[in-house]
Amino acid sequence: MRIMALGRDWELRIENWCQAVRQRVATPVRELPAEFAATMDQLAPEEARRLRFRPIRPGQRWGRKWEYGWFRCTARVPPVAAGNRVVLTARPGERTESIVFIDGEAAGGLDRWHDHVDLTAIARPGQRLKVLIESYAGHGPTPVHCSFLLPGAEPAPPTPPRQQSFGGAALCEWNEPAYQLWIDAETVRRLIPALPADSLRRLRLEEAIRDVTTALDPEAPREEFDAAIPAARKLLAPVLSARNGATAPEMYCFGHAHIDVAWLWPLAQTFRKSAHTFATALALMDRYKEFRFLQSQAQLYEFLKAQYPGIYAGIKRAVRRGQWMPEGAMWVEADTNVSGGEALIRQFLYGRRFFKQEFGVESQVCWLPDVFGYSANLPQILRGCGMKYFTTQKLFWNYYGGTTFPYETFMWQGIDGTEILTHLHRNYNAETHPQAVAGRWRDCVDKAGTHKFLYPFGWGDGGGGPTRDHLEHLRRQRDLEGLPRTRYAWPGEFFAELAKTPPQARYAGELYLEVHRGTYTSQARTKRGNRKCELALREAEMWSAAAAAVHGRPYPARELERAWKKVLLNQFHDILPGSSIARVYQQAEKLYAEVLVDCERLSAAARRSLAPGRAGWTVWNSLSWPRDVLVSLPAANPDAHRGPVDSDGTPLPAQVVGRGSSRRLLVAVPAVPPVGCKTIRLASGRPADCPSPATARAARGGAVMENEHLRLRINSRGEIAELYDKSAARQLVPPGQTMNRLELYRDNPGSWDAWDIDIAYKQSPVRLGPAEAVDVVAAGPLEGRVAVRRPLGRSKLSQEIVLRAGSRRIDFETRVDWRQPHRLLKVAFPADLSAATLRGEIQFGHVVRPRHRNTEFERQRFEWPAQKWADLSEAGYGMAVLNDCKYGYDFLDGVLRLTLLRAPVLPDPGADRGRHEFTYSLLPHHGPFADGQVVRAAYELNVPALVLPGRREGGRWSFLEVSNPAIVVETVKRSEDGRGTVVRLYESVGAAAEARVRVAAGAEAPAECDMLENPRRGLRPAGDGTVRLRFRPFEVKTVRL
């Protein structure tokens, strides 16, 4: 499309003229001989000086995989620097990222957007400057898409032995008048296509740019060229001084560099990305006093404080000047689909505390520009953590069509009714030239609803940040006719203006992203590590808090905080969702292993102090309701004359399982107290009989399993061919179908390999062969087990199907050796149910999902995230599918499915290949969903009771009790100030409720707090020492005792 009435020839002439003027801005005046040293280690500049340096010439190659190069040279400032600007240019390699130190101080960064460092403020003619440059060689190509991996092909090109070519270094004279002319001309050139073709304003701009390109010859000698610049700028001045009328939209601008804590690079490179980006921003602030810059993640500041204290000190000075904005509130910009509710609270607890302690800033804006969907309970979590505002831009990423989100500015309502003022700013890596700024208003979907916009600008994803070009464009566009007005502002200022006239638009429920659905499943080991670590931290905090409250045992606050921060780091939105390179996941799994070891150590020490007796075994239940549990004791040499008994000597049912050294004694322990324990021991006598046993027997190439509630027949493929609920007198498996049906599909997304699942996968099923074996391995009476072995293409699955006495839950304990790329594995549970509702758990509650696909809005939700369960229910009966580490579900064709594994090949070519262990469960439930069976069963799957040597005096004990089973205790911890116990509870089924809470240590001066433990109101204990609480549906309460 032609953008100028002058014609295509003039359009090209003007574009080429602008490029020619830009090329005359920097003139080399002195090439700098350089020396080079390489290392794999992360070094400070003073450490790098001790490396062995050798001369390096332009064109010389360097850069092994993961290598860092250090370049040094001495620059003698030439006489031409007197009265002129002098810059250092250097090209350590192709598309490298570098930080430049001048005389030991960070002076700025070099990357593909920043090609020089300004020395004018520090350079004097004749002065010698010691230059040291650190540059990352890279780790090979990092493509993100490979839809089809052909036989014998590799998804990414190999890494060359020497990745980079040194391009030299030089001191250059900077022609500032020529640069200012170029910005003038670029502003005019890029404003023209943003205006109506028939407007007078556009005609005047075309005339001005035409005249200036004929008045100044870029090929002229230096003196002639320089002499023509003032007159050329005068030709453009009239059109650049024209102002808007009274009705222009407004852009609230600030600089920004989106820095992924890890993505296509490992954590170590993120430290350097932060350093070179922040050094560049600080240098710009010295020249542009109006410039404002935002960085949101506390984790990056903590990195910088430890590794680059000089840059960090400069940031703190800029914060005091009001130029640097530490705003965003979270420890990292975390995923909100997979992260647990308590983890999200800790993101704000540690993030806001860091901003307050380090910068004196009370962060109020949640800044999550690049996260792959937003939980429907996030408004309650945000407001509970003291946040007033929320902003993102990702929802407009629906590159396959779908539905366009209807608002930029609106009140977002969560599942409990909490609302938060929300704005979608569309782009976090924006440019500031006229076409970009005009495009923000042009693309607005709700022009009647808002005329004010956040406008973050600067190069990002891998850092970099704004350039001088961004800032110079904004200086010309404060109020330039034909464009929205621009101004620098903090995000909080912008939202305060919006809040004066709150938007009428409201949006209720999750903010679902209509792409990147594969991130609920990719990198399954990392997702498993996340779930296990969140729950391990729950156990460690709970028992440590109990031991502190009851026995005065020191609470390991610092160790727990360190462990939490490792988990929070891994919840960054390109780590936990599964979209990073392989080294990121190697590091993540190492952190998870450390957390699990530390949590087990802390939990065990606390439990030993609570049950110090040596005789017997103590069963621990950290859930807030009493539980009947099966526990496993060592039984290598079973004694037929000794059986398990509880503390008062009552015999308990038992079952020997396993063989040889793996032999165990299963014991049924009834009524283990909530958030408490119960002691059992071995005594003379036989185990008690199981009144309602579970059984398993071989039948017709498969097996039949049965207990007092259910009878199921397993066919020769390891699938459930019949499932009869005795109490409801109904057959759940539809005729001709089976449950626990494994489904394998070809998974070839059109783009973004690790991120996306495309609906086209449904058209590409892969036929699976029969099972190799279906064997009964435990026949009862406490549990029956049926082992299944079957191939899954080139992969293998082994599974034990478990039915326990007295239980409605059928477990599928699964191991998969996953070996093939671009495959998607699901398990299907077709059910003979006319379900009115489909629910999926989210943090502190659940959402109701569409059961049909009548509209485009519903069709787009063909894969959706959930936490521990999804449920399909009629009025008085239902079926839930539970899991212990999975997050993706679908309900296509009226069948509830859990997504088990994917196998993308980029950006990690080996993603998910290897061994996996996980358990999913089927729960037919009799009675209304509101009775809480599903919620409790999912917790019980994920939080098994533990049995450890030791004895509790009195035989049983409960630290905390809650009267209403719909109220779930999510967290028990010591308060952040160390002077009380904090209990976090929530209403779990979506109904108003009341509950009484009793704590063994007493409810002294109880108070209801916000999620950051700031007091809201005092609570009056009842005469029996309990605290009465009232909950609205899905409300989260934090109580300090």
FILUMVO-789822 format. One record per residue (C-alpha): x, y, z; residue in three letters. Coordinates in pm, whole numbers, plus 50000, padded with zeros to 5 digits. Each point is the difference from the previous one (the first is absolute). Layout:
! residues N
XYZALA ...
END
This chain:
! residues 1041
500005000050000MET 501395034149904ARG 500625021650307ILE 500765032749818MET 498035019249743ALA 503375010349854LEU 500364965249853GLY 502074969050063ARG 503165015549854ASP 499935028650251TRP 499134976050279GLU 503164979749930LEU 502115031449953ARG 498935013550338ILE 500604966850174GLU 503484997149847ASN 500805036350082TRP 499164993850366CYS 502234969350008GLN 502865019549847ALA 499705027950257VAL 500054974050280ARG 503174984949865GLN 501775033550034ARG 499265003350372VAL 502974979850131ALA 503445003749837THR 502914977950116PRO 503015020350106VAL 502164973250165ARG 499984962149972GLU 500804983650332LEU 502344970050018PRO 498364974050223ALA 500974970050208GLU 497824970250080PHE 499554973150267ALA 497344973050028ALA 498424982750299THR 497044978350091MET 499765016050343ASP 497995029650117GLN 502575026050098LEU 499985035050140ALA 502095025549803PRO 502784999350258GLU 500144962049968GLU 499965001549621ALA 503095022349999ARG 501994970550132ARG 499194978949692LEU 502634993949737ARG 499295024749719PHE 501324997049645ARG 499685023549700PRO 496924995549782ILE 499505013749649ARG 496785009149819PRO 498664969149827GLY 501544976250253GLN 497534973850120ARG 499314990950360TRP 497194986750215GLY 499544964150102ARG 496574989750124LYS 499145017050334TRP 503245020249986GLU 500535035850115TYR 502535022349831GLY 501775029050168TRP 501445027349776PHE 502285027550123ARG 501585030149839CYS 501355034150090THR 498355029849832ALA 501885032949979ARG 497415026949941VAL 500965019849684PRO 500125038149981PRO 496844999849787VAL 498094992050322ALA 500305036450106ALA 496545014649956GLY 498644968449835ASN 498334968250111ARG 502144968750005VAL 498644964750005VAL 501514965350024LEU 498824974949743THR 500834963150022ALA 498814968049838ARG 501164970950213PRO 497974976849775GLY 496814995449802GLU 496945007150214ARG 501954997550322THR 499025016950325GLU 502725018650186SER 500595022750295ILE 502645027149976VAL 502145010850296PHE 501985032349976ILE 502705003550266ASP 498224973050202GLY 496535015649992GLU 497044986749796ALA 499405025149721ALA 497314982949793GLY 499104970049789GLY 500494988849641LEU 497484978549816ASP 498244999849664ARG 498085031750095TRP 502775018450183HIS 503145003249788ASP 501995025550198HIS 500745013550347VAL 500145037850042ASP 503295011350155LEU 499405037549982THR 499305004850370ALA 503214982250106ILE 502415005849707ALA 502475028949974ARG 502485005449713PRO 503184980750069GLY 498454979550280GLN 500684962650006ARG 496984978150072LEU 500284963650097LYS 497244981049819VAL 498874965250106LEU 497124982449822ILE 498314967850106GLU 498124982349721SER 498044967549986TYR 500804977349705ALA 496674981850017GLY 499044963450001HIS 499074993949640GLY 496825006449803PRO 496825000550208THR 497034996949763PRO 496574996150159VAL 498044982549727HIS 500244966749823CYS 496604987649891SER 501304967949840PHE 503284983050087LEU 500994978449703LEU 501834966650050PRO 503675005450073GLY 499595037750027ALA 500955021550297GLU 497555026750121PRO 502725026550036ALA 503195006149802PRO 503244989050170PRO 502035024850199THR 503145010249808PRO 503304995250187PRO 500625037649991ARG 496735018949997GLN 501145036249981GLN 502235022049787SER 501605030350163PHE 498985031549814GLY 502445024550153GLY 499755030050229ALA 500395037249934ALA 499605034850136LEU 497565019949789CYS 499115036449971GLU 496245003850045TRP 498325025949779ASN 497175010750227GLU 498425025149753PRO 499844972849735ALA 498394976450251TYR 497385025850095GLN 499235006349632LEU 499584962749943TRP 497534997250291ILE 498075030249864ASP 499794984649656ALA 499094965450131GLU 497235015250210THR 498505017149694VAL 500524969949772ARG 498314975950243ARG 497165023650086LEU 498865002549638ILE 498544964649964PRO 498215003750335ALA 497795028049861LEU 497034999349760PRO 501125001549639ALA 497865030649927ASP 500925020750307SER 501625034249969LEU 502354990850284ARG 501364970949800ARG 500495021949693LEU 502055025350199ARG 502184972050146LEU 500684985649654GLU 500975034349870GLU 502375005550292ALA 501784966549971ILE 500265004449622ARG 501565034150038ASP 502554989450262VAL 501264970849792THR 500685023649710THR 501575026850220ALA 502644978150167LEU 502334976849808ASP 501124970150213PRO 502894994749758GLU 501445034850063ALA 503415004450164PRO 499995002650379ARG 500145038050030GLU 497335005249735GLU 497834972950154PHE 500285014450351ASP 499335035449879ALA 496734989149832ALA 498554983250307ILE 498565031050179PRO 498115011049689ALA 498714964849944ALA 498664998150354ARG 498275033849953LYS 498114985649704LEU 498554973050229LEU 499445021950305ALA 496565013949901PRO 498414965649952VAL 501664987150318LEU 498675029050206SER 496334995249900ALA 497864990450300ARG 496874979050054ASN 496565012850082GLY 498164991950323ALA 499034963849931THR 503204980149949ALA 500464966450179PRO 502694998850268GLU 502924975950037MET 501604996250344TYR 503554989749910CYS 502934984150176PHE 503024980349894GLY 500084962850059HIS 502074969349916ALA 498174967150030HIS 502654976050130ILE 499014963650007ASP 501664985850311VAL 500754969649785ALA 498804990249655TRP 502284994849702LEU 502915005550238TRP 500894987150349PRO 499825018950328LEU 503675009949991ALA 499465019549678GLN 497015017550155THR 502365015950255PHE 501965015549715ARG 496925009749802LYS 498805019050305SER 503365016850050ALA 500485012349645HIS 496365010649969THR 499945019050328PHE 503395016349939ALA 498665012949669THR 496845013750164ALA 502035017950267LEU 502195015949733ALA 496925012849816LEU 498655014850323MET 503115021650034ASP 499225016149664ARG 496194999750005TYR 498785012450337LYS 496354993949902GLU 500644963249924PHE 498204974550220ARG 500794962950003PHE 498134970550154LEU 501404966750111GLN 497594976850177SER 501734969150136GLN 501534998850346ALA 502034969249904GLN 501935020049738LEU 500825027350251TYR 501264973650244GLU 502204985249726PHE 501355034549920LEU 500615009550363LYS 502244969650043ALA 501795000249663GLN 500145036649892TYR 499895021850313PRO 501085031149811GLY 497074998249759ILE 497664992250290TYR 501175030950186ALA 499315020749689GLY 496464985949987ILE 499365009850360LYS 501125035549926ARG 497715000949695ALA 497084987750213VAL 500575028950239ARG 500015024249705ARG 496694985849881GLY 501404987449669GLN 500154962750078TRP 496744982350077MET 500204967350199PRO 496374990549940GLU 498314966749937GLY 499904984650349ALA 500924963649926MET 503214980850062TRP 499924990249632VAL 497385004849730GLU 498434966550079ALA 497714976449816ASP 496495000850148THR 498524968149852ASN 502344974250152VAL 501345018550306SER 498084991950316GLY 498005025650196GLY 502375001850295GLU 502965003549766ALA 498375029949830LEU 499525016350338ILE 503684994450079ARG 500935016449669GLN 498405031850134PHE 501134995450360LEU 503684998149909TYR 499795023249700GLY 498215028650175ARG 502184996450308ARG 503155002549786PHE 498765031749827PHE 499105015650335LYS 503244991150177GLN 502365007649713GLU 498335029649831PHE 497365013150241GLY 497304992749740VAL 496534986050077GLU 499264982449673SER 496355002049893GLN 500014988149638VAL 500224963349907CYS 502034999649679TRP 499624967149806LEU 500325008749631PRO 501054966249860ASP 498204973050200VAL 497954973349820PHE 496585006050155GLY 498815013050336TYR 498234980750274SER 496425009550085ALA 500985003550366ASN 502875023649931LEU 497905031250083PRO 499474987350357GLN 503684991150037ILE 501075033949864LEU 497745020050228ARG 500824977750294GLY 503695007749941CYS 499415037549999GLY 499915005049625MET 497665025849851LYS 500614995249628TYR 500814973349742PHE 501455003049652THR 500994976449720THR 499924999349619GLN 500074963149916LYS 496274995049948LEU 500145015549653PHE 502264971349887TRP 497404979849811ASN 501964994649681TYR 497734971649886TYR 496935022050002GLY 497614991150278GLY 498395027750200THR 501405034850056THR 500005011150361PHE 497435028250018PRO 501715025750226TYR 503245017550075GLU 498835014150333THR 497514982450224PHE 499214987450348MET 501044963750024TRP 497864979050234GLN 501274967950158GLY 498074969250107ILE 499375014050350ASP 498695033349868GLY 503195020050063THR 500725026149734GLU 503205016749887ILE 500565028449754LEU 501694984849695THR 501615013849685HIS 501354981649695LEU 502875019749848HIS 500414978349686ARG 503805000649967ASN 502884998850249TYR 502755003649734ASN 498615030649826ALA 501815024749781GLU 499165036950027THR 500125012349641HIS 496755015449871PRO 498654968949830GLN 500334980150322ALA 498365026550218VAL 497205006249751ALA 499464962649968GLY 499234996950369ARG 496925021849958TRP 499114984949663ARG 500004964650144ASP 497975008750309CYS 496984976750022VAL 497965022050236ASP 500575035949898LYS 496805010550174ALA 501264984750324GLY 503405016250028THR 502265026149848HIS 502894995450246LYS 502594972649952PHE 503094986650165LEU 502885001149755TYR 503084980150110PRO 502775002549742PHE 503404984549942GLY 501564968449861TRP 499354969250206GLY 499424962950058ASP 503774996650025GLY 500485034850141GLY 501645029349829GLY 497495026950087GLY 499515034349844PRO 502435017649769THR 500535037249946ARG 497704996949697ASP 497074990950225HIS 500595030350220LEU 500595024649718GLU 496804989849826HIS 498055005850320LEU 501515034750041ARG 498545009249658ARG 496674983150062GLN 498865014750330ARG 497185017349814ASP 500584995849627LEU 497045005849772GLU 498614967249870GLY 501324978450286LEU 498844991550351PRO 501585021650267ARG 502844983850193THR 501375005750348ARG 502294981850239TYR 498234985450300ALA 500164972350258TRP 497424972549941PRO 498505009350335GLY 499385035649875GLU 498224986149696PHE 497754977550207PHE 499285027950248ALA 498695020549708GLU 497844970949882LEU 498674994450350ALA 498575035350011LYS 497404987949749THR 499884962250037PRO 499154981149680PRO 496504987149950GLN 501284968949823ALA 500234968550211ARG 501394965849923TYR 499384970250228ALA 502064968350021GLY 503324988449862GLU 501905019449738LEU 500544970549767TYR 502765002549743LEU 498824985149671GLU 503474986749914VAL 502864982750188HIS 497764972350134ARG 502924975749996GLY 501585018250291THR 497644981850237TYR 501914967949916THR 503465005849847SER 503044990850216GLN 498044976650225ALA 502894993550240ARG 500195036950084THR 496275001550063LYS 500274969650225ARG 502875016450186GLY 497925031250049ASN 497034981350147ARG 502154978550228LYS 502025029850125CYS 496945021550066GLU 498574971950213LEU 503344992450168ALA 500235036550106LEU 496464997750133ARG 501014970550219GLU 503245015850118ALA 498325032750096GLU 497034983550168MET 501914976350227TRP 502705025950072SER 497305025150100ALA 498294974350219ALA 503274991350173ALA 500735036950054ALA 496555007150143ALA 499764969350223VAL 503584994450112HIS 501715033149925GLY 502264983649744ARG 501875025449782PRO 498235005349671TYR 502324996349696PRO 498755031449827ALA 503145007549798ARG 500364964549870GLU 496354999149899LEU 500275033549824GLU 503034988149804ARG 498104968849896ALA 496945020149901TRP 502085023349785LYS 501414970549806LYS 496474988349922VAL 498845035349916LEU 502935004649764LEU 498994968649812ASN 496455013249968GLN 501185026449756PHE 497734999749698HIS 502494983849762ASP 501354974150246ILE 497004983450163LEU 497835000949683PRO 502664979849816GLY 501245024049731SER 503725003250075SER 503204983049886ILE 501314967750151ALA 502555015450236ARG 497255019950171VAL 498244967550092TYR 503184983650121GLN 500415029350237GLN 496334999350100ALA 500114963350092GLU 503125006050208LYS 498215027650193LEU 496964977950055TYR 502204972050135ALA 501605024350245GLU 496605012450117VAL 498664964950055LEU 503054990050205VAL 499845031550211ASP 496264997350058CYS 500194963550101GLU 502775008250245ARG 498065028850155LEU 496744980450012SER 501644969750159ALA 501695021050267ALA 496735017250090ALA 498064967350010ARG 502644983950222ARG 499545028050251SER 496224994649993LEU 500184962150035ALA 503284993550184PRO 499154965650139GLY 502054971149863ARG 497494971750011ALA 497594996849711GLY 499145018949686TRP 498185032949962THR 497685007149709VAL 499915036749894TRP 497095017649830ASN 500565036049888SER 496495004349856LEU 497275017850190SER 497604970850035TRP 500364965950166PRO 501084972749760ARG 499824962449974ASP 503324990949843VAL 502124971049885LEU 503625002050108VAL 502924977549915SER 502384985550261LEU 503164980049938PRO 499214962750006ALA 503104982349871ALA 499554973150267ASN 496274999550080PRO 499064984850330ASP 496714981349985ALA 499575004850374HIS 500295038049998ARG 497565024149849GLY 499415037549993PRO 497945016650273VAL 499135035950075ASP 501025018050319SER 497264983950210ASP 500854965149878GLY 497184995949747THR 501164976949717PRO 500155015449653LEU 499474982949663PRO 503184992249807ALA 501204984849674GLN 503464988049897VAL 501025011749652VAL 503134995449794GLY 502724974050020ARG 503434996250154GLY 501685032650096SER 497125019849851SER 497434983350225ARG 497825025150185ARG 497194998750252LEU 496985021049906LEU 498075011850304VAL 496565016249999ALA 500035028450253VAL 496615016250067PRO 499285035850097ALA 503455015949996VAL 499325034550152PRO 500065031449785PRO 503355018149989VAL 501124974350247GLY 501204964950058CYS 499144965950140LYS 502404974450143THR 499834962949915ILE 502254971150096ARG 500534963049944LEU 498734977350276ALA 499314963350064SER 496984987449815GLY 498604998549651ARG 498925029949794PRO 496325008650006ALA 497794987949719ASP 499115025349733CYS 496205004050023PRO 499555010349634SER 502974986649805PRO 501275009949659ALA 500644971149763THR 501624994149663ALA 499924968349790ARG 500964990449648ALA 497144996449750ALA 499784995749620ARG 503485013149922GLY 499485029450232GLY 498845003650357ALA 497065008250226VAL 500465023450296MET 497405006750268GLU 499385016550336ASN 496905010450191GLU 499325029249764HIS 501234990249654LEU 500474970549768ARG 502125003949688LEU 501054976949722ARG 503345006049832ILE 500374987049646ASN 503064985449831SER 501205035049901ARG 500085012250360GLY 496865021149946GLU 496885000850217ILE 497294982849801ALA 497425001250281GLU 499715022050307LEU 497004993650222TYR 499215022950293ASP 498224978550255LYS 498575027850215SER 498625018749698ALA 499074967849816ALA 501335013249668ARG 502444989649732GLN 502335028849916LEU 501724987349685VAL 497895007349690PRO 499264970249773PRO 502854992449763GLY 502475022950176GLN 502704996450263THR 501515021650272MET 503725004350063ASN 500275000249622ARG 503465011649899LEU 499965021649685GLU 503115008949802LEU 500025027649737TYR 502455015749759ARG 500725034250148ASP 501305024049733ASN 499085035750092PRO 500175026049727GLY 502385021450203SER 501535003050348TRP 500794963250043ASP 500234997950381ALA 497225025250052TRP 497134989249779ASP 497544971649966ILE 497965005349683ASP 496504985549970ILE 501144981949684ALA 501554973150220TYR 496514984550031LYS 500204990749632GLN 503294981250046SER 499514971350247PRO 502654972950023VAL 498754964650033ARG 501194982450316LEU 500574962750027GLY 498764976550272PRO 501474997150347ALA 502874975950046GLU 498734988650340ALA 497165006250247VAL 500784983150334ASP 498545000450351VAL 502875008950237VAL 498035006150322ALA 496684983250080ALA 498975017650321GLY 498595004050257PRO 501225036150044LEU 500815006549638GLU 499814982249667GLY 502565006949729ARG 500014991549631VAL 503215005549804ALA 499835009549632VAL 502885001349752ARG 499455013449652ARG 501915016849719PRO 499185035549888LEU 501585000649656GLY 503745001350072ARG 499305008050365SER 499044976650283LYS 497515002950283LEU 499694980250321SER 497095006950229GLN 498484986850319GLU 496265004950044ILE 499195002350371VAL 496694996550183LEU 500045002550380ARG 497554988150262ALA 497355025950082GLY 501155023949727SER 498245014249695ARG 503325010349848ARG 501624978649730ILE 503695008349958ASP 502104994849689PHE 503634999950112GLU 501875004849674THR 503524998049864ARG 500795009149642VAL 503254996749808ASP 499225027549746TRP 502114997449684ARG 498375016449698GLN 499815036449888PRO 496885019249903HIS 497564977350179ARG 497205009150240LEU 498764974850259LEU 496605003450164LYS 497824977550212VAL 496235000249942ALA 497104993050236PHE 496714999049804PRO 497144998750249ALA 496284993449986ASP 499165033250164LEU 497645027849898SER 502185025150174ALA 498705034650070ALA 503415014050088THR 503664994849920LEU 502375013850258ARG 503775003850011GLY 502015008650308GLU 502045032050009ILE 501825016550286GLN 497705001650307PHE 496884989449810GLY 498734989049663HIS 498485012849678VAL 497054986549804VAL 501034990449648ARG 497884999049684PRO 498734964949924ARG 499155008149640HIS 501585018449707ARG 497145021349871ASN 501925032549968THR 503495009549890GLU 500735010150359PHE 499244964450113GLU 501734983349705ARG 503245017850085GLN 500054983550342ARG 500704965449863PHE 502854995250251GLU 499905016150341TRP 502065001650318PRO 499064985650337ALA 501854992450318GLN 499284967350184LYS 496614990049856TRP 497265003849741ALA 496434989250068ASP 496934991149797LEU 496825000450211SER 496274995349984GLU 497875013650283ALA 500704971250238GLY 502734980049834TYR 503265005749821GLY 503444988849894MET 503335017150052ALA 503424994149850VAL 502775008550247LEU 503765002849947ASN 503185004150200ASP 502025021549754CYS 498025006849679LYS 498335032349890TYR 498354995849658GLY 496464986849934TYR 497454999549721ASP 496314991349959PHE 499794995049624LEU 497274977149865ASP 498404999050344GLY 502934980250147VAL 502115011850292LEU 503724995649930ARG 503205007050188LEU 503075009349797THR 502964979250117LEU 503035007349782LEU 501225019549698ARG 503254997949806ALA 500925033149833PRO 503435002349840VAL 500685037350038LEU 501405019250170PRO 501114968850194ASP 500604971949748PRO 499704973650273GLY 497015014650181ALA 498144974250210ASP 501804970149854ARG 500944974650267GLY 498324985750307ARG 496955014850168HIS 498054990450310GLU 496575013250084PHE 496654989750141THR 496555009549884TYR 496764988350155SER 496344994949920LEU 497465009650266LEU 496334991149948PRO 498195019150274HIS 496504995950134HIS 498355031750126GLY 500255036849900PRO 503315015549908PHE 499545024850283ALA 500654973350262ASP 503705003649918GLY 500884963849917GLN 501945009849688VAL 502075027050166VAL 500924977850293ARG 500804970049779ALA 502345021049785ALA 501835012950307TYR 500284964850137GLU 501554987749675LEU 502525028350002ASN 500695001050373VAL 500334964150118PRO 500144992950371ALA 503544993050119LEU 501114973650249VAL 503265004450187LEU 501654984150302PRO 499025017650322GLY 497245002250256ARG 497755028850097ARG 499125001550367GLU 496324991650037GLY 499944981849668GLY 498205026749797ARG 500215037549960TRP 498615027849783SER 501645033949964PHE 497125015949810LEU 496384991049934GLU 497405015649771VAL 496314992450054SER 498875002949634ASN 501474975049750PRO 499445024649714ALA 502595023050160ILE 503494988349904VAL 503145009550190VAL 502565007149730GLU 502835013750213THR 501195000550360VAL 503205019750059LYS 501745022150248ARG 499225036749942SER 502605020249813GLU 500825019650317ASP 500454967350190GLY 497495008350273ARG 496954979749903GLY 498534971749794THR 498375007649665VAL 497244977849860VAL 498755004349644ARG 496624984149920LEU 497575001749711TYR 496444990249914GLU 500424972249746SER 496634991349840VAL 498525033849909GLY 497465005550279ALA 499795024750287ALA 501154982650316ALA 500805003850365GLU 502674981250193ALA 501564998550345ARG 503774996650021VAL 501784985650302ARG 503775000450050VAL 501684978250260ALA 502305028350109ALA 497005022650066GLY 498515029449812ALA 501665028950179GLU 499215034249847ALA 498754985549669PRO 499795023749704ALA 498944997749640GLU 502785012349768CYS 500565006049635ASP 502074974249813MET 503195018650089LEU 499094997050370GLU 499115036450054ASN 497165001650258PRO 496505008149874ARG 497804994350306ARG 500134983150335GLY 498074968050067LEU 498294990450325ARG 500564964050112PRO 496954980350112ALA 499734986450352GLY 501434966549889ASP 503095017049857GLY 498954996649638THR 499895028149745VAL 496875003549788ARG 500445009949636LEU 497485007549725ARG 500964994549635PHE 498495011349675ARG 500304974949713PRO 503684993049923PHE 501205025650250GLU 503564996650129VAL 500585010750360LYS 503295004950179THR 499824998350379VAL 502775007650245ARG 499924982650336LEU 
END
